[in-house]
Amino acid sequence: MDEKKMKRIGFKMSLYMGLTLSLFLTITGVCSGMLKQVLSGNLPPQAMIGSFVSGYIISFIISMIIGVLIPMNKVTQNATKNMGEGIKKRCVETLISDLIYTPIISAAMVAFAYMSNVRKGITGPPYIVMLIPSLIACLIVGYILIFIFQPIFMKKIMKQEGIGPKPPMP
């Protein structure tokens, strides 16, 4: 396969995974950080919507930067080159992707929320106290999402690029 096609496939995969991870990780982060306060009446529900929209945009931009800078296919292939095909290899590939994307996105999202609170004069927990529960939740959600969606998106992209098994002749 030529280099140009490989880059196109990598970009499409980054785009699809970025959109998906950003959506669900932003929901997870916003809910883990704000839902309790909204339900207790300390924050209006609109605060979650604003945090979601700005968080989604920031998360997507970060995920695209990561996707462009880090050739995930090469990284995971190098890490799993001595493993046979199967579920164990897929679990390791998923873990590698999750450990690269999720902590960076989570740290940035929590920093954004923390700085927003500071700017507004809202006193809250220290950054690290905000980060740890959000990071744990996002690592779990991120792993599940990557495990489920990565092969689905790859199959779709390969089909779009005309790569893969040919349909049977009638």
Stockholm file with secondary structure:
# STOCKHOLM 1.0

chainA/1-170         MDEKKMKRIGFKMSLYMGLTLSLFLTITGVCSGMLKQVLSGNLPPQAMIGSFVSGYIISFIISMIIGVLIPMNKVTQNATKNMGEGIKKRCVETLISDLIYTPIISAAMVAFAYMSNVRKGITGPPYIVMLIPSLIACLIVGYILIFIFQPIFMKKIMKQEGIGPKPPMP
#=GR chainA/1-170 SS CCHHHHHHHHHHHHHHHHHHHHHHHHHHHHHHHHHHHHHTTSSCHHHHHHHHHHHHHHHHHHHHHHHHHSCHHHHHHHHTTTSCSSHHHHHHHHHHHHHHHHHHHHHHHHHHHHHHHHHHTCCCCCHHHHHHHHHHHHHHHHHHHHHHHHHHHHHHHHHHTTCSCCCCCC
#=GC SS_cons         CCHHHHHHHHHHHHHHHHHHHHHHHHHHHHHHHHHHHHHTTSSCHHHHHHHHHHHHHHHHHHHHHHHHHSCHHHHHHHHTTTSCSSHHHHHHHHHHHHHHHHHHHHHHHHHHHHHHHHHHTCCCCCHHHHHHHHHHHHHHHHHHHHHHHHHHHHHHHHHHTTCSCCCCCC
//
